[in-house]
């Protein structure tokens, strides 16, 4: 009997996709790991159809590769790749924060403050799957700053980096202190933008992204160490939406 809610094939595919993306992001499925439809079908108690569809979506995201001889495997990805993406984001988004301090309007600032309030409420109450929702709100906050910078070319370049799936799953790695630190950073950045202090906004955004990168590298190393010791944490698909 399936552990998936009775929401139809589309709902099952969404949950399988979310679960597999999380496992890849956390490093439970490392680069080159082979995923098998039959094995997952038995583990999750569902048919192979939503698993196959989820594979296709993850391949489109660049997280999986499909080869005739090897089947479906996790795409190559290294710490260097992660560091490079965060380094580029730090350069682009810190510049965007500086521009936003001089170019924002009241609507931009109101959006940033509202998103920060939503993040605080989520961390305080922690409903089911709150990490996924935090990830979405976090992305919206960074996008709001890019819009406030009033630089379409800059926004386009930064948006491409923000969509990297290995990076957008960062909240899966977060521990309690990380949530609070992230929100505090966001509040400080918004405050600097509101005051029109471009250099402070630049420095705060740069520190925010680089400290996040450093924390995630440490988390990945911890996961790698646990895996080397034979410890694997797998999360089942929820019974509820």
C-alpha positions in Angstrom: 0.0 0.0 0.0 1.3 3.4 -1.0 2.4 6.0 1.6 1.4 8.7 -0.8 -1.8 10.7 -0.3 -4.6 10.1 -2.7 -4.0 13.2 -4.7 -3.7 11.6 -8.1 -0.6 10.8 -10.2 0.5 14.4 -10.4 0.6 14.6 -6.6 2.6 11.4 -6.3 5.1 12.7 -8.9 5.5 16.0 -7.0 6.3 14.2 -3.7 8.7 11.7 -5.3 10.4 14.6 -7.1 10.7 16.6 -3.8 12.0 13.6 -1.9 14.7 12.7 -4.5 15.8 16.3 -4.9 16.2 16.5 -1.1 18.3 13.4 -1.0 20.5 14.6 -3.8 20.9 18.0 -2.2 21.8 16.5 1.2 24.3 14.3 -0.4 22.5 11.0 0.5 22.7 10.3 -3.3 26.2 11.4 -4.3 27.5 12.1 -7.8 27.4 9.0 -9.9 24.9 7.2 -7.6 22.6 5.0 -9.7 18.8 5.4 -9.1 16.6 2.4 -10.0 12.9 2.7 -10.6 12.2 -0.8 -9.2 14.2 -0.2 -6.0 12.4 3.1 -5.3 9.0 1.6 -6.2 9.4 -1.0 -3.6 10.8 1.4 -0.9 8.1 4.0 -1.4 5.2 1.6 -2.1 4.2 3.2 -5.3 4.1 2.4 -9.0 7.1 3.1 -11.2 5.2 5.7 -13.3 5.5 8.7 -11.0 9.1 7.7 -10.3 9.9 7.8 -14.0 8.3 11.2 -14.4 10.2 12.5 -11.4 13.4 11.3 -13.0 12.6 13.3 -16.1 12.0 16.5 -14.1 15.3 16.0 -12.1 17.1 15.4 -15.4 15.7 18.7 -16.7 17.0 20.4 -13.5 20.5 19.0 -14.2 20.5 16.8 -11.1 20.3 13.5 -13.0 21.8 12.2 -16.2 20.5 9.3 -18.2 22.9 7.1 -20.2 22.1 4.0 -22.2 24.7 1.8 -20.6 24.4 3.1 -17.0 20.8 4.1 -16.6 19.9 7.1 -14.4 22.6 8.5 -12.2 23.2 11.6 -10.1 25.0 14.3 -12.1 28.6 15.2 -11.3 28.9 18.0 -8.8 31.8 19.1 -6.5 32.4 21.4 -3.6 34.3 23.6 -6.2 31.0 23.9 -8.2 29.1 25.0 -5.0 31.8 27.5 -4.0 31.9 28.9 -7.5 28.1 29.5 -7.6 28.1 31.2 -4.2 31.2 33.3 -5.0 29.5 34.6 -8.2 26.2 35.2 -6.3 28.1 37.1 -3.6 29.6 39.5 -6.2 26.4 40.0 -8.1 23.9 40.2 -5.2 26.1 42.4 -3.0 26.2 44.9 -5.9 22.4 44.6 -6.3 21.9 45.4 -2.6 24.1 48.5 -3.0 22.0 49.6 -6.0 18.8 48.8 -4.2 19.7 51.1 -1.3 19.7 54.0 -3.8 16.9 52.9 -6.2 14.2 51.2 -4.1 10.8 52.5 -3.6 8.3 52.0 -0.7 6.7 49.0 -2.4 10.1 47.2 -2.7 10.8 47.8 1.0 7.3 46.7 2.1 7.8 43.4 0.1 11.2 42.7 1.8 9.8 43.4 5.3 6.7 41.2 4.6 8.9 38.3 3.4 11.1 38.6 6.5 8.0 38.5 8.7 6.8 35.3 6.9 10.2 33.7 7.5 10.1 34.5 11.2 6.6 33.1 11.6 7.6 29.8 9.8 10.7 29.3 11.9 8.7 30.0 15.1 5.8 27.6 14.3 7.5 25.1 12.0 4.6 23.5 10.1 5.1 20.4 8.1 7.7 20.8 5.3 8.5 24.3 6.5 12.0 24.1 5.1 10.7 23.9 1.6 8.5 27.0 2.2 11.4 28.8 3.8 13.5 28.1 0.7 10.8 29.7 -1.5 10.4 32.8 0.7 14.2 33.2 0.9 14.4 33.1 -2.9 11.6 35.7 -3.1 13.5 38.0 -0.7 16.7 37.9 -2.9 14.6 38.4 -6.0 12.9 41.4 -4.4 16.4 43.0 -3.9 17.3 42.3 -7.5 14.2 44.0 -8.7 14.8 47.0 -6.4 18.3 47.4 -8.0 16.5 48.4 -11.2 19.2 46.6 -13.3 17.6 44.0 -15.7 21.0 42.7 -16.8 22.2 42.2 -13.3 18.9 40.5 -12.3 19.1 38.2 -15.3 22.6 37.0 -14.4 21.9 36.6 -10.7 18.6 34.8 -11.4 20.4 32.1 -13.4 22.6 31.3 -10.4 19.7 31.3 -8.0 18.0 28.6 -10.0 20.9 26.1 -9.5 19.1 23.2 -7.8 22.1 22.2 -5.7 22.0 25.7 -4.2 18.2 26.2 -3.8 18.0 23.2 -1.5 20.2 24.8 1.1 17.6 25.0 3.8 17.6 21.2 4.0 21.0 21.5 5.6 20.0 24.2 8.2 20.1 23.7 11.9 18.3 25.8 14.5 21.0 28.5 14.8 21.2 28.8 11.0 17.6 29.8 10.7 17.9 32.6 13.2 21.2 33.8 11.6 19.6 33.9 8.1 16.6 35.9 9.3 18.8 38.3 11.2 20.9 38.8 8.1 17.8 39.5 6.0 16.5 42.1 8.5 19.9 43.9 8.6 20.1 44.0 4.8 16.6 45.4 4.5 17.3 48.0 7.2 20.5 49.1 5.4 18.5 49.4 2.1 15.8 51.4 3.9 18.4 53.8 5.2 19.9 54.3 1.8 23.3 53.0 3.0 24.6 51.2 -0.1 28.0 50.2 1.2 26.6 48.7 4.3 24.0 46.8 2.3 26.7 45.6 0.0 28.9 44.3 2.9 25.9 42.7 4.7 24.8 40.8 1.5 28.4 39.7 0.8 28.8 38.4 4.3 25.4 36.7 4.3 26.0 34.7 1.1 29.6 33.8 2.0 28.8 32.7 5.5 25.9 30.6 4.1 28.4 29.0 1.7 30.9 28.2 4.4 28.2 26.7 6.7 26.9 24.5 3.9 30.3 23.2 3.1 30.8 22.2 6.7 27.4 20.4 6.7 28.3 18.6 3.5 31.5 17.4 5.0 29.6 16.2 8.0 27.2 14.2 5.8 30.2 12.8 3.8 31.8 11.7 7.1 28.6 10.0 8.3 28.2 8.2 5.0 31.8 6.9 5.2 30.9 5.4 8.6 27.9 3.7 7.1 25.2 6.1 8.5 22.4 7.0 6.1 19.4 9.1 6.9 16.4 8.6 4.7 13.1 10.5 5.1 9.9 8.8 4.0 7.4 10.5 1.9 4.8 12.2 4.1 1.2 10.8 4.3 -0.1 14.4 4.3 0.2 17.2 1.8 
